[in-house]
Amino acid sequence: MRFHDYYATLEVARDADADAIRKSYRRLALQWHPDRHPEGERAEAEARFKRIAEAYEVLSDPGKRARYDRFG
């Protein structure tokens, strides 16, 4: 399993607050949503969209974020 830096995925700093994480997630989710890309680029967009959603799931939950910050 490859390590993904969730902060880099969401393009936020490690000390970003919940509001900054939410705003960045919404911006990136709109940008990389598979329905907004042509058929040929959908697979790449879908993979990127899933990574963004996974990063947001971890960083938006205070408990999961604390574990991620501690153990990576």
All heavy atoms as a GROMACS GRO file, in nm:
protein
  606
    1MET      N    1   0.084  -0.118   0.000
    1MET     CA    2   0.000   0.000   0.000
    1MET      C    3   0.088   0.124   0.000
    1MET      O    4   0.183   0.134   0.077
    1MET     CB    5  -0.089  -0.002   0.124
    1MET     CG    6  -0.184   0.112   0.131
    1MET     SD    7  -0.297   0.088   0.268
    1MET     CE    8  -0.358   0.251   0.282
    2ARG      N    9   0.058   0.217  -0.088
    2ARG     CA   10   0.136   0.340  -0.099
    2ARG      C   11   0.085   0.445  -0.003
    2ARG      O   12  -0.035   0.458   0.018
    2ARG     CB   13   0.125   0.393  -0.241
    2ARG     CG   14   0.259   0.402  -0.308
    2ARG     CD   15   0.248   0.452  -0.448
    2ARG     NE   16   0.212   0.594  -0.444
    2ARG     CZ   17   0.163   0.662  -0.545
    2ARG    NH1   18   0.141   0.602  -0.658
    2ARG    NH2   19   0.134   0.788  -0.535
    3PHE      N   20   0.175   0.521   0.055
    3PHE     CA   21   0.138   0.629   0.146
    3PHE      C   22   0.091   0.750   0.065
    3PHE      O   23   0.156   0.790  -0.031
    3PHE     CB   24   0.258   0.668   0.232
    3PHE     CG   25   0.232   0.788   0.318
    3PHE    CD1   26   0.154   0.777   0.431
    3PHE    CD2   27   0.282   0.912   0.284
    3PHE    CE1   28   0.128   0.887   0.511
    3PHE    CE2   29   0.257   1.023   0.362
    3PHE     CZ   30   0.180   1.010   0.476
    4HIS      N   31  -0.023   0.804   0.104
    4HIS     CA   32  -0.074   0.926   0.042
    4HIS      C   33  -0.076   1.034   0.148
    4HIS      O   34  -0.131   1.015   0.256
    4HIS     CB   35  -0.217   0.906  -0.012
    4HIS     CG   36  -0.225   0.813  -0.126
    4HIS    ND1   37  -0.186   0.847  -0.254
    4HIS    CD2   38  -0.268   0.685  -0.134
    4HIS    CE1   39  -0.204   0.745  -0.334
    4HIS    NE2   40  -0.254   0.645  -0.263
    5ASP      N   41  -0.015   1.147   0.117
    5ASP     CA   42  -0.019   1.261   0.208
    5ASP      C   43  -0.151   1.332   0.187
    5ASP      O   44  -0.173   1.399   0.086
    5ASP     CB   45   0.099   1.354   0.179
    5ASP     CG   46   0.105   1.471   0.276
    5ASP    OD1   47   0.020   1.479   0.368
    5ASP    OD2   48   0.195   1.555   0.261
    6TYR      N   49  -0.242   1.315   0.283
    6TYR     CA   50  -0.376   1.372   0.269
    6TYR      C   51  -0.373   1.524   0.267
    6TYR      O   52  -0.456   1.586   0.203
    6TYR     CB   53  -0.466   1.323   0.381
    6TYR     CG   54  -0.498   1.176   0.373
    6TYR    CD1   55  -0.518   1.100   0.487
    6TYR    CD2   56  -0.511   1.111   0.250
    6TYR    CE1   57  -0.550   0.966   0.480
    6TYR    CE2   58  -0.541   0.977   0.243
    6TYR     CZ   59  -0.561   0.905   0.358
    6TYR     OH   60  -0.592   0.772   0.350
    7TYR      N   61  -0.279   1.585   0.336
    7TYR     CA   62  -0.270   1.730   0.334
    7TYR      C   63  -0.230   1.780   0.194
    7TYR      O   64  -0.284   1.879   0.146
    7TYR     CB   65  -0.170   1.780   0.438
    7TYR     CG   66  -0.217   1.757   0.580
    7TYR    CD1   67  -0.167   1.652   0.656
    7TYR    CD2   68  -0.312   1.839   0.637
    7TYR    CE1   69  -0.211   1.630   0.786
    7TYR    CE2   70  -0.357   1.819   0.766
    7TYR     CZ   71  -0.306   1.715   0.840
    7TYR     OH   72  -0.350   1.692   0.967
    8ALA      N   73  -0.138   1.710   0.131
    8ALA     CA   74  -0.098   1.747  -0.005
    8ALA      C   75  -0.211   1.720  -0.104
    8ALA      O   76  -0.232   1.798  -0.197
    8ALA     CB   77   0.027   1.670  -0.046
    9THR      N   78  -0.285   1.612  -0.082
    9THR     CA   79  -0.397   1.580  -0.170
    9THR      C   80  -0.501   1.691  -0.168
    9THR      O   81  -0.554   1.730  -0.272
    9THR     CB   82  -0.462   1.447  -0.127
    9THR    OG1   83  -0.364   1.344  -0.136
    9THR    CG2   84  -0.579   1.412  -0.216
   10LEU      N   85  -0.529   1.744  -0.048
   10LEU     CA   86  -0.627   1.852  -0.036
   10LEU      C   87  -0.565   1.991  -0.052
   10LEU      O   88  -0.636   2.092  -0.042
   10LEU     CB   89  -0.699   1.843   0.099
   10LEU     CG   90  -0.796   1.726   0.114
   10LEU    CD1   91  -0.863   1.730   0.251
   10LEU    CD2   92  -0.900   1.726   0.006
   11GLU      N   93  -0.434   1.995  -0.071
   11GLU     CA   94  -0.362   2.122  -0.092
   11GLU      C   95  -0.383   2.219   0.023
   11GLU      O   96  -0.412   2.337   0.004
   11GLU     CB   97  -0.406   2.185  -0.224
   11GLU     CG   98  -0.378   2.098  -0.344
   11GLU     CD   99  -0.432   2.153  -0.475
   11GLU    OE1  100  -0.492   2.264  -0.474
   11GLU    OE2  101  -0.415   2.086  -0.578
   12VAL      N  102  -0.368   2.168   0.146
   12VAL     CA  103  -0.376   2.251   0.266
   12VAL      C  104  -0.253   2.227   0.352
   12VAL      O  105  -0.186   2.125   0.339
   12VAL     CB  106  -0.504   2.221   0.348
   12VAL    CG1  107  -0.629   2.258   0.272
   12VAL    CG2  108  -0.510   2.077   0.393
   13ALA      N  109  -0.226   2.322   0.440
   13ALA     CA  110  -0.115   2.308   0.533
   13ALA      C  111  -0.153   2.212   0.646
   13ALA      O  112  -0.271   2.190   0.673
   13ALA     CB  113  -0.080   2.445   0.592
   14ARG      N  114  -0.054   2.157   0.712
   14ARG     CA  115  -0.079   2.064   0.822
   14ARG      C  116  -0.154   2.129   0.938
   14ARG      O  117  -0.223   2.061   1.012
   14ARG     CB  118   0.051   2.004   0.874
   14ARG     CG  119   0.110   1.904   0.778
   14ARG     CD  120   0.216   1.819   0.848
   14ARG     NE  121   0.247   1.700   0.771
   14ARG     CZ  122   0.177   1.588   0.773
   14ARG    NH1  123   0.071   1.580   0.845
   14ARG    NH2  124   0.214   1.485   0.700
   15ASP      N  125  -0.142   2.258   0.953
   15ASP     CA  126  -0.210   2.326   1.063
   15ASP      C  127  -0.341   2.392   1.018
   15ASP      O  128  -0.396   2.476   1.089
   15ASP     CB  129  -0.117   2.429   1.127
   15ASP     CG  130  -0.072   2.536   1.029
   15ASP    OD1  131  -0.095   2.521   0.908
   15ASP    OD2  132  -0.014   2.636   1.076
   16ALA      N  133  -0.394   2.350   0.905
   16ALA     CA  134  -0.519   2.407   0.852
   16ALA      C  135  -0.636   2.374   0.944
   16ALA      O  136  -0.642   2.266   1.002
   16ALA     CB  137  -0.546   2.353   0.713
   17ASP      N  138  -0.726   2.471   0.957
   17ASP     CA  139  -0.844   2.447   1.039
   17ASP      C  140  -0.950   2.373   0.957
   17ASP      O  141  -0.937   2.351   0.838
   17ASP     CB  142  -0.899   2.577   1.096
   17ASP     CG  143  -0.946   2.674   0.989
   17ASP    OD1  144  -0.922   2.650   0.871
   17ASP    OD2  145  -1.008   2.775   1.027
   18ALA      N  146  -1.057   2.332   1.024
   18ALA     CA  147  -1.163   2.254   0.960
   18ALA      C  148  -1.228   2.329   0.844
   18ALA      O  149  -1.263   2.269   0.742
   18ALA     CB  150  -1.268   2.214   1.063
   19ASP      N  151  -1.242   2.460   0.858
   19ASP     CA  152  -1.304   2.539   0.752
   19ASP      C  153  -1.218   2.540   0.626
   19ASP      O  154  -1.269   2.527   0.514
   19ASP     CB  155  -1.329   2.682   0.802
   19ASP     CG  156  -1.414   2.762   0.707
   19ASP    OD1  157  -1.519   2.709   0.663
   19ASP    OD2  158  -1.377   2.876   0.676
   20ALA      N  159  -1.088   2.554   0.641
   20ALA     CA  160  -0.997   2.554   0.526
   20ALA      C  161  -0.997   2.418   0.457
   20ALA      O  162  -0.994   2.409   0.333
   20ALA     CB  163  -0.856   2.590   0.570
   21ILE      N  164  -1.004   2.310   0.535
   21ILE     CA  165  -1.008   2.176   0.479
   21ILE      C  166  -1.138   2.157   0.400
   21ILE      O  167  -1.138   2.105   0.289
   21ILE     CB  168  -0.994   2.070   0.590
   21ILE    CG1  169  -0.851   2.074   0.645
   21ILE    CG2  170  -1.028   1.930   0.539
   21ILE    CD1  171  -0.829   1.992   0.769
   22ARG      N  172  -1.249   2.201   0.455
   22ARG     CA  173  -1.378   2.188   0.388
   22ARG      C  174  -1.381   2.267   0.258
   22ARG      O  175  -1.425   2.217   0.154
   22ARG     CB  176  -1.492   2.234   0.480
   22ARG     CG  177  -1.630   2.217   0.417
   22ARG     CD  178  -1.740   2.268   0.507
   22ARG     NE  179  -1.722   2.405   0.551
   22ARG     CZ  180  -1.750   2.512   0.476
   22ARG    NH1  181  -1.797   2.497   0.355
   22ARG    NH2  182  -1.732   2.633   0.523
   23LYS      N  183  -1.332   2.389   0.261
   23LYS     CA  184  -1.330   2.472   0.140
   23LYS      C  185  -1.243   2.411   0.031
   23LYS      O  186  -1.280   2.409  -0.086
   23LYS     CB  187  -1.280   2.613   0.173
   23LYS     CG  188  -1.382   2.696   0.245
   23LYS     CD  189  -1.327   2.834   0.275
   23LYS     CE  190  -1.427   2.917   0.353
   23LYS     NZ  191  -1.374   3.048   0.388
   24SER      N  192  -1.127   2.360   0.069
   24SER     CA  193  -1.038   2.299  -0.027
   24SER      C  194  -1.100   2.172  -0.085
   24SER      O  195  -1.092   2.147  -0.206
   24SER     CB  196  -0.904   2.267   0.037
   24SER     OG  197  -0.817   2.212  -0.057
   25TYR      N  198  -1.164   2.094   0.000
   25TYR     CA  199  -1.231   1.973  -0.048
   25TYR      C  200  -1.339   2.006  -0.150
   25TYR      O  201  -1.346   1.945  -0.256
   25TYR     CB  202  -1.291   1.894   0.069
   25TYR     CG  203  -1.388   1.789   0.024
   25TYR    CD1  204  -1.342   1.673  -0.038
   25TYR    CD2  205  -1.526   1.805   0.039
   25TYR    CE1  206  -1.431   1.576  -0.083
   25TYR    CE2  207  -1.614   1.710  -0.006
   25TYR     CZ  208  -1.567   1.596  -0.066
   25TYR     OH  209  -1.655   1.500  -0.111
   26ARG      N  210  -1.422   2.102  -0.120
   26ARG     CA  211  -1.531   2.137  -0.211
   26ARG      C  212  -1.478   2.186  -0.346
   26ARG      O  213  -1.529   2.150  -0.451
   26ARG     CB  214  -1.620   2.242  -0.147
   26ARG     CG  215  -1.696   2.183  -0.028
   26ARG     CD  216  -1.797   2.276   0.022
   26ARG     NE  217  -1.898   2.288  -0.084
   26ARG     CZ  218  -2.018   2.336  -0.068
   26ARG    NH1  219  -2.055   2.377   0.051
   26ARG    NH2  220  -2.102   2.346  -0.167
   27ARG      N  221  -1.372   2.268  -0.341
   27ARG     CA  222  -1.314   2.320  -0.464
   27ARG      C  223  -1.257   2.206  -0.548
   27ARG      O  224  -1.282   2.197  -0.669
   27ARG     CB  225  -1.203   2.420  -0.429
   27ARG     CG  226  -1.130   2.477  -0.549
   27ARG     CD  227  -1.022   2.576  -0.508
   27ARG     NE  228  -0.929   2.525  -0.410
   27ARG     CZ  229  -0.822   2.448  -0.441
   27ARG    NH1  230  -0.798   2.414  -0.565
   27ARG    NH2  231  -0.742   2.406  -0.346
   28LEU      N  232  -1.181   2.117  -0.485
   28LEU     CA  233  -1.119   2.007  -0.558
   28LEU      C  234  -1.222   1.903  -0.604
   28LEU      O  235  -1.208   1.846  -0.712
   28LEU     CB  236  -1.012   1.940  -0.472
   28LEU     CG  237  -0.887   2.025  -0.446
   28LEU    CD1  238  -0.801   1.961  -0.339
   28LEU    CD2  239  -0.810   2.046  -0.575
   29ALA      N  240  -1.324   1.880  -0.523
   29ALA     CA  241  -1.428   1.784  -0.562
   29ALA      C  242  -1.502   1.832  -0.686
   29ALA      O  243  -1.531   1.754  -0.776
   29ALA     CB  244  -1.525   1.761  -0.447
   30LEU      N  245  -1.530   1.961  -0.692
   30LEU     CA  246  -1.593   2.015  -0.812
   30LEU      C  247  -1.501   2.007  -0.934
   30LEU      O  248  -1.542   1.975  -1.044
   30LEU     CB  249  -1.634   2.160  -0.790
   30LEU     CG  250  -1.761   2.183  -0.707
   30LEU    CD1  251  -1.779   2.331  -0.679
   30LEU    CD2  252  -1.882   2.128  -0.780
   31GLN      N  253  -1.375   2.036  -0.912
   31GLN     CA  254  -1.277   2.035  -1.021
   31GLN      C  255  -1.256   1.894  -1.075
   31GLN      O  256  -1.243   1.876  -1.196
   31GLN     CB  257  -1.145   2.093  -0.971
   31GLN     CG  258  -1.036   2.093  -1.074
   31GLN     CD  259  -0.904   2.145  -1.018
   31GLN    OE1  260  -0.900   2.199  -0.908
   31GLN    NE2  261  -0.798   2.126  -1.091
   32TRP      N  262  -1.250   1.794  -0.990
   32TRP     CA  263  -1.214   1.659  -1.032
   32TRP      C  264  -1.331   1.562  -1.039
   32TRP      O  265  -1.311   1.442  -1.056
   32TRP     CB  266  -1.107   1.602  -0.940
   32TRP     CG  267  -0.976   1.668  -0.966
   32TRP    CD1  268  -0.919   1.767  -0.894
   32TRP    CD2  269  -0.889   1.642  -1.075
   32TRP    NE1  270  -0.801   1.805  -0.952
   32TRP    CE2  271  -0.780   1.729  -1.063
   32TRP    CE3  272  -0.893   1.554  -1.182
   32TRP    CZ2  273  -0.676   1.730  -1.154
   32TRP    CZ3  274  -0.788   1.555  -1.272
   32TRP    CH2  275  -0.680   1.642  -1.257
   33HIS      N  276  -1.455   1.609  -1.027
   33HIS     CA  277  -1.569   1.519  -1.037
   33HIS      C  278  -1.570   1.454  -1.175
   33HIS      O  279  -1.555   1.523  -1.276
   33HIS     CB  280  -1.700   1.595  -1.013
   33HIS     CG  281  -1.814   1.503  -0.986
   33HIS    ND1  282  -1.879   1.436  -1.086
   33HIS    CD2  283  -1.871   1.465  -0.870
   33HIS    CE1  284  -1.973   1.362  -1.033
   33HIS    NE2  285  -1.970   1.377  -0.901
   34PRO      N  286  -1.585   1.322  -1.181
   34PRO     CA  287  -1.578   1.251  -1.310
   34PRO      C  288  -1.679   1.299  -1.414
   34PRO      O  289  -1.650   1.296  -1.533
   34PRO     CB  290  -1.604   1.105  -1.272
   34PRO     CG  291  -1.569   1.096  -1.129
   34PRO     CD  292  -1.597   1.230  -1.069
   35ASP      N  293  -1.795   1.342  -1.371
   35ASP     CA  294  -1.897   1.387  -1.467
   35ASP      C  295  -1.858   1.517  -1.537
   35ASP      O  296  -1.918   1.552  -1.639
   35ASP     CB  297  -2.031   1.408  -1.397
   35ASP     CG  298  -2.091   1.276  -1.352
   35ASP    OD1  299  -2.046   1.170  -1.400
   35ASP    OD2  300  -2.184   1.279  -1.268
   36ARG      N  301  -1.760   1.586  -1.487
   36ARG     CA  302  -1.718   1.712  -1.548
   36ARG      C  303  -1.604   1.693  -1.649
   36ARG      O  304  -1.551   1.790  -1.701
   36ARG     CB  305  -1.673   1.810  -1.439
   36ARG     CG  306  -1.787   1.846  -1.345
   36ARG     CD  307  -1.741   1.947  -1.247
   36ARG     NE  308  -1.714   2.071  -1.317
   36ARG     CZ  309  -1.746   2.191  -1.273
   36ARG    NH1  310  -1.808   2.203  -1.160
   36ARG    NH2  311  -1.716   2.297  -1.342
   37HIS      N  312  -1.565   1.568  -1.672
   37HIS     CA  313  -1.454   1.540  -1.763
   37HIS      C  314  -1.503   1.457  -1.882
   37HIS      O  315  -1.597   1.380  -1.870
   37HIS     CB  316  -1.343   1.463  -1.689
   37HIS     CG  317  -1.275   1.547  -1.586
   37HIS    ND1  318  -1.164   1.624  -1.615
   37HIS    CD2  319  -1.302   1.571  -1.456
   37HIS    CE1  320  -1.126   1.689  -1.507
   37HIS    NE2  321  -1.209   1.658  -1.409
   38PRO      N  322  -1.436   1.472  -1.997
   38PRO     CA  323  -1.474   1.392  -2.114
   38PRO      C  324  -1.448   1.243  -2.088
   38PRO      O  325  -1.372   1.206  -1.999
   38PRO     CB  326  -1.384   1.444  -2.226
   38PRO     CG  327  -1.292   1.541  -2.167
   38PRO     CD  328  -1.329   1.566  -2.026
   39GLU      N  329  -1.510   1.161  -2.167
   39GLU     CA  330  -1.504   1.015  -2.149
   39GLU      C  331  -1.360   0.962  -2.139
   39GLU      O  332  -1.332   0.876  -2.058
   39GLU     CB  333  -1.577   0.947  -2.265
   39GLU     CG  334  -1.607   0.802  -2.240
   39GLU     CD  335  -1.705   0.780  -2.128
   39GLU    OE1  336  -1.802   0.856  -2.116
   39GLU    OE2  337  -1.685   0.685  -2.050
   40GLY      N  338  -1.271   1.015  -2.218
   40GLY     CA  339  -1.133   0.966  -2.218
   40GLY      C  340  -1.055   0.998  -2.091
   40GLY      O  341  -0.959   0.929  -2.059
   41GLU      N  342  -1.094   1.099  -2.019
   41GLU     CA  343  -1.022   1.141  -1.898
   41GLU      C  344  -1.095   1.099  -1.770
   41GLU      O  345  -1.048   1.128  -1.662
   41GLU     CB  346  -1.007   1.292  -1.898
   41GLU     CG  347  -0.928   1.347  -2.015
   41GLU     CD  348  -0.929   1.498  -2.018
   41GLU    OE1  349  -0.976   1.561  -1.923
   41GLU    OE2  350  -0.883   1.553  -2.119
   42ARG      N  351  -1.207   1.029  -1.783
   42ARG     CA  352  -1.288   0.997  -1.666
   42ARG      C  353  -1.220   0.904  -1.567
   42ARG      O  354  -1.235   0.920  -1.447
   42ARG     CB  355  -1.420   0.936  -1.708
   42ARG     CG  356  -1.522   1.041  -1.720
   42ARG     CD  357  -1.661   0.993  -1.714
   42ARG     NE  358  -1.739   1.110  -1.757
   42ARG     CZ  359  -1.847   1.107  -1.824
   42ARG    NH1  360  -1.899   0.992  -1.857
   42ARG    NH2  361  -1.907   1.217  -1.860
   43ALA      N  362  -1.145   0.809  -1.614
   43ALA     CA  363  -1.080   0.713  -1.524
   43ALA      C  364  -0.981   0.784  -1.432
   43ALA      O  365  -0.979   0.760  -1.311
   43ALA     CB  366  -1.010   0.604  -1.603
   44GLU      N  367  -0.902   0.873  -1.489
   44GLU     CA  368  -0.805   0.948  -1.409
   44GLU      C  369  -0.877   1.042  -1.312
   44GLU      O  370  -0.839   1.052  -1.196
   44GLU     CB  371  -0.713   1.030  -1.500
   44GLU     CG  372  -0.613   1.114  -1.424
   44GLU     CD  373  -0.536   1.208  -1.514
   44GLU    OE1  374  -0.535   1.189  -1.636
   44GLU    OE2  375  -0.475   1.302  -1.459
   45ALA      N  376  -0.980   1.108  -1.360
   45ALA     CA  377  -1.056   1.201  -1.275
   45ALA      C  378  -1.124   1.126  -1.161
   45ALA      O  379  -1.127   1.174  -1.047
   45ALA     CB  380  -1.158   1.276  -1.357
   46GLU      N  381  -1.176   1.007  -1.190
   46GLU     CA  382  -1.243   0.928  -1.086
   46GLU      C  383  -1.145   0.884  -0.978
   46GLU      O  384  -1.175   0.890  -0.859
   46GLU     CB  385  -1.310   0.806  -1.148
   46GLU     CG  386  -1.389   0.725  -1.048
   46GLU     CD  387  -1.461   0.608  -1.112
   46GLU    OE1  388  -1.464   0.599  -1.236
   46GLU    OE2  389  -1.516   0.527  -1.036
   47ALA      N  390  -1.025   0.842  -1.019
   47ALA     CA  391  -0.923   0.802  -0.922
   47ALA      C  392  -0.883   0.919  -0.834
   47ALA      O  393  -0.871   0.906  -0.712
   47ALA     CB  394  -0.801   0.745  -0.995
   48ARG      N  395  -0.864   1.034  -0.896
   48ARG     CA  396  -0.826   1.154  -0.820
   48ARG      C  397  -0.939   1.197  -0.726
   48ARG      O  398  -0.915   1.233  -0.612
   48ARG     CB  399  -0.793   1.266  -0.918
   48ARG     CG  400  -0.747   1.394  -0.857
   48ARG     CD  401  -0.595   1.394  -0.842
   48ARG     NE  402  -0.551   1.514  -0.776
   48ARG     CZ  403  -0.488   1.613  -0.837
   48ARG    NH1  404  -0.460   1.607  -0.964
   48ARG    NH2  405  -0.451   1.719  -0.768
   49PHE      N  406  -1.063   1.189  -0.774
   49PHE     CA  407  -1.179   1.224  -0.693
   49PHE      C  408  -1.190   1.133  -0.571
   49PHE      O  409  -1.218   1.180  -0.460
   49PHE     CB  410  -1.306   1.213  -0.779
   49PHE     CG  411  -1.431   1.253  -0.709
   49PHE    CD1  412  -1.461   1.387  -0.688
   49PHE    CD2  413  -1.521   1.158  -0.664
   49PHE    CE1  414  -1.578   1.424  -0.624
   49PHE    CE2  415  -1.636   1.194  -0.601
   49PHE     CZ  416  -1.666   1.328  -0.580
   50LYS      N  417  -1.163   1.005  -0.589
   50LYS     CA  418  -1.168   0.911  -0.477
   50LYS      C  419  -1.060   0.941  -0.374
   50LYS      O  420  -1.083   0.932  -0.253
   50LYS     CB  421  -1.155   0.767  -0.527
   50LYS     CG  422  -1.280   0.717  -0.595
   50LYS     CD  423  -1.264   0.575  -0.643
   50LYS     CE  424  -1.390   0.526  -0.711
   50LYS     NZ  425  -1.375   0.387  -0.760
   51ARG      N  426  -0.938   0.977  -0.419
   51ARG     CA  427  -0.831   1.013  -0.325
   51ARG      C  428  -0.868   1.138  -0.247
   51ARG      O  429  -0.841   1.148  -0.128
   51ARG     CB  430  -0.700   1.033  -0.400
   51ARG     CG  431  -0.632   0.904  -0.438
   51ARG     CD  432  -0.485   0.923  -0.477
   51ARG     NE  433  -0.463   1.030  -0.574
   51ARG     CZ  434  -0.459   1.014  -0.706
   51ARG    NH1  435  -0.479   0.894  -0.757
   51ARG    NH2  436  -0.436   1.115  -0.785
   52ILE      N  437  -0.930   1.234  -0.314
   52ILE     CA  438  -0.972   1.358  -0.247
   52ILE      C  439  -1.078   1.328  -0.143
   52ILE      O  440  -1.072   1.378  -0.030
   52ILE     CB  441  -1.022   1.460  -0.352
   52ILE    CG1  442  -0.906   1.509  -0.438
   52ILE    CG2  443  -1.094   1.576  -0.286
   52ILE    CD1  444  -0.948   1.582  -0.563
   53ALA      N  445  -1.174   1.243  -0.177
   53ALA     CA  446  -1.280   1.207  -0.082
   53ALA      C  447  -1.223   1.132   0.038
   53ALA      O  448  -1.264   1.155   0.152
   53ALA     CB  449  -1.386   1.124  -0.152
   54GLU      N  450  -1.128   1.042   0.014
   54GLU     CA  451  -1.064   0.968   0.122
   54GLU      C  452  -0.988   1.063   0.216
   54GLU      O  453  -0.996   1.051   0.338
   54GLU     CB  454  -0.969   0.863   0.064
   54GLU     CG  455  -0.895   0.782   0.168
   54GLU     CD  456  -0.796   0.686   0.104
   54GLU    OE1  457  -0.797   0.669  -0.018
   54GLU    OE2  458  -0.718   0.627   0.181
   55ALA      N  459  -0.916   1.156   0.158
   55ALA     CA  460  -0.841   1.252   0.238
   55ALA      C  461  -0.935   1.337   0.323
   55ALA      O  462  -0.910   1.361   0.442
   55ALA     CB  463  -0.756   1.341   0.148
   56TYR      N  464  -1.046   1.380   0.264
   56TYR     CA  465  -1.141   1.461   0.338
   56TYR      C  466  -1.206   1.380   0.450
   56TYR      O  467  -1.226   1.432   0.560
   56TYR     CB  468  -1.248   1.517   0.245
   56TYR     CG  469  -1.349   1.602   0.317
   56TYR    CD1  470  -1.312   1.726   0.369
   56TYR    CD2  471  -1.478   1.558   0.338
   56TYR    CE1  472  -1.404   1.804   0.437
   56TYR    CE2  473  -1.571   1.636   0.405
   56TYR     CZ  474  -1.532   1.759   0.456
   56TYR     OH  475  -1.623   1.836   0.525
   57GLU      N  476  -1.235   1.254   0.425
   57GLU     CA  477  -1.296   1.170   0.527
   57GLU      C  478  -1.206   1.161   0.651
   57GLU      O  479  -1.254   1.167   0.764
   57GLU     CB  480  -1.321   1.030   0.471
   57GLU     CG  481  -1.384   0.935   0.572
   57GLU     CD  482  -1.401   0.795   0.516
   57GLU    OE1  483  -1.405   0.779   0.393
   57GLU    OE2  484  -1.410   0.702   0.597
   58VAL      N  485  -1.077   1.149   0.630
   58VAL     CA  486  -0.983   1.138   0.741
   58VAL      C  487  -0.962   1.273   0.808
   58VAL      O  488  -0.968   1.285   0.931
   58VAL     CB  489  -0.849   1.079   0.694
   58VAL    CG1  490  -0.744   1.086   0.804
   58VAL    CG2  491  -0.868   0.935   0.649
   59LEU      N  492  -0.936   1.377   0.730
   59LEU     CA  493  -0.900   1.505   0.789
   59LEU      C  494  -1.018   1.582   0.846
   59LEU      O  495  -1.000   1.671   0.930
   59LEU     CB  496  -0.828   1.592   0.686
   59LEU     CG  497  -0.694   1.536   0.637
   59LEU    CD1  498  -0.630   1.633   0.539
   59LEU    CD2  499  -0.600   1.506   0.752
   60SER      N  500  -1.140   1.550   0.806
   60SER     CA  501  -1.256   1.622   0.858
   60SER      C  502  -1.301   1.568   0.994
   60SER      O  503  -1.370   1.636   1.068
   60SER     CB  504  -1.373   1.615   0.760
   60SER     OG  505  -1.418   1.482   0.747
   61ASP      N  506  -1.261   1.447   1.028
   61ASP     CA  507  -1.297   1.386   1.156
   61ASP      C  508  -1.181   1.410   1.254
   61ASP      O  509  -1.070   1.365   1.230
   61ASP     CB  510  -1.320   1.237   1.137
   61ASP     CG  511  -1.362   1.168   1.264
   61ASP    OD1  512  -1.276   1.152   1.355
   61ASP    OD2  513  -1.480   1.130   1.275
   62PRO      N  514  -1.206   1.480   1.366
   62PRO     CA  515  -1.096   1.511   1.459
   62PRO      C  516  -1.023   1.388   1.511
   62PRO      O  517  -0.900   1.389   1.524
   62PRO     CB  518  -1.166   1.585   1.573
   62PRO     CG  519  -1.292   1.638   1.514
   62PRO     CD  520  -1.333   1.540   1.408
   63GLY      N  521  -1.094   1.280   1.541
   63GLY     CA  522  -1.029   1.158   1.590
   63GLY      C  523  -0.940   1.093   1.486
   63GLY      O  524  -0.826   1.054   1.514
   64LYS      N  525  -0.992   1.080   1.364
   64LYS     CA  526  -0.914   1.020   1.255
   64LYS      C  527  -0.795   1.107   1.220
   64LYS      O  528  -0.686   1.057   1.191
   64LYS     CB  529  -1.001   0.999   1.131
   64LYS     CG  530  -1.104   0.890   1.146
   64LYS     CD  531  -1.185   0.877   1.018
   64LYS     CE  532  -1.294   0.774   1.030
   64LYS     NZ  533  -1.374   0.763   0.907
   65ARG      N  534  -0.816   1.238   1.224
   65ARG     CA  535  -0.707   1.330   1.192
   65ARG      C  536  -0.595   1.319   1.295
   65ARG      O  537  -0.477   1.319   1.259
   65ARG     CB  538  -0.758   1.473   1.184
   65ARG     CG  539  -0.652   1.571   1.142
   65ARG     CD  540  -0.707   1.711   1.128
   65ARG     NE  541  -0.603   1.804   1.089
   65ARG     CZ  542  -0.621   1.932   1.071
   65ARG    NH1  543  -0.742   1.985   1.084
   65ARG    NH2  544  -0.521   2.010   1.036
   66ALA      N  545  -0.631   1.308   1.422
   66ALA     CA  546  -0.530   1.295   1.527
   66ALA      C  547  -0.450   1.167   1.508
   66ALA      O  548  -0.326   1.166   1.522
   66ALA     CB  549  -0.597   1.298   1.664
   67ARG      N  550  -0.517   1.055   1.476
   67ARG     CA  551  -0.446   0.930   1.452
   67ARG      C  552  -0.357   0.941   1.328
   67ARG      O  553  -0.244   0.892   1.328
   67ARG     CB  554  -0.545   0.815   1.435
   67ARG     CG  555  -0.599   0.762   1.566
   67ARG     CD  556  -0.671   0.630   1.549
   67ARG     NE  557  -0.784   0.637   1.457
   67ARG     CZ  558  -0.907   0.673   1.490
   67ARG    NH1  559  -0.934   0.707   1.615
   67ARG    NH2  560  -1.003   0.676   1.400
   68TYR      N  561  -0.407   1.005   1.224
   68TYR     CA  562  -0.327   1.022   1.102
   68TYR      C  563  -0.203   1.107   1.131
   68TYR      O  564  -0.094   1.075   1.087
   68TYR     CB  565  -0.411   1.085   0.992
   68TYR     CG  566  -0.331   1.117   0.868
   68TYR    CD1  567  -0.295   1.017   0.779
   68TYR    CD2  568  -0.292   1.248   0.839
   68TYR    CE1  569  -0.222   1.044   0.666
   68TYR    CE2  570  -0.219   1.276   0.724
   68TYR     CZ  571  -0.185   1.174   0.639
   68TYR     OH  572  -0.111   1.201   0.528
   69ASP      N  573  -0.221   1.214   1.206
   69ASP     CA  574  -0.108   1.301   1.238
   69ASP      C  575  -0.004   1.228   1.324
   69ASP      O  576   0.115   1.251   1.310
   69ASP     CB  577  -0.155   1.427   1.311
   69ASP     CG  578  -0.226   1.524   1.218
   69ASP    OD1  579  -0.212   1.513   1.095
   69ASP    OD2  580  -0.299   1.612   1.269
   70ARG      N  581  -0.051   1.142   1.410
   70ARG     CA  582   0.040   1.071   1.499
   70ARG      C  583   0.111   0.955   1.428
   70ARG      O  584   0.232   0.939   1.441
   70ARG     CB  585  -0.035   1.016   1.620
   70ARG     CG  586   0.057   0.941   1.715
   70ARG     CD  587  -0.010   0.901   1.841
   70ARG     NE  588  -0.034   1.022   1.919
   70ARG     CZ  589  -0.127   1.033   2.013
   70ARG    NH1  590  -0.204   0.931   2.041
   70ARG    NH2  591  -0.142   1.144   2.080
   71PHE      N  592   0.035   0.875   1.354
   71PHE     CA  593   0.092   0.753   1.297
   71PHE      C  594   0.114   0.757   1.146
   71PHE      O  595   0.181   0.672   1.092
   71PHE     CB  596   0.002   0.634   1.331
   71PHE     CG  597  -0.015   0.614   1.478
   71PHE    CD1  598  -0.140   0.630   1.537
   71PHE    CD2  599   0.091   0.583   1.560
   71PHE    CE1  600  -0.158   0.612   1.672
   71PHE    CE2  601   0.075   0.566   1.695
   71PHE     CZ  602  -0.050   0.581   1.753
   72GLY      N  603   0.052   0.850   1.078
   72GLY     CA  604   0.070   0.863   0.934
   72GLY      C  605  -0.011   0.772   0.850
   72GLY      O  606  -0.089   0.694   0.877
   0.00000   0.00000   0.00000
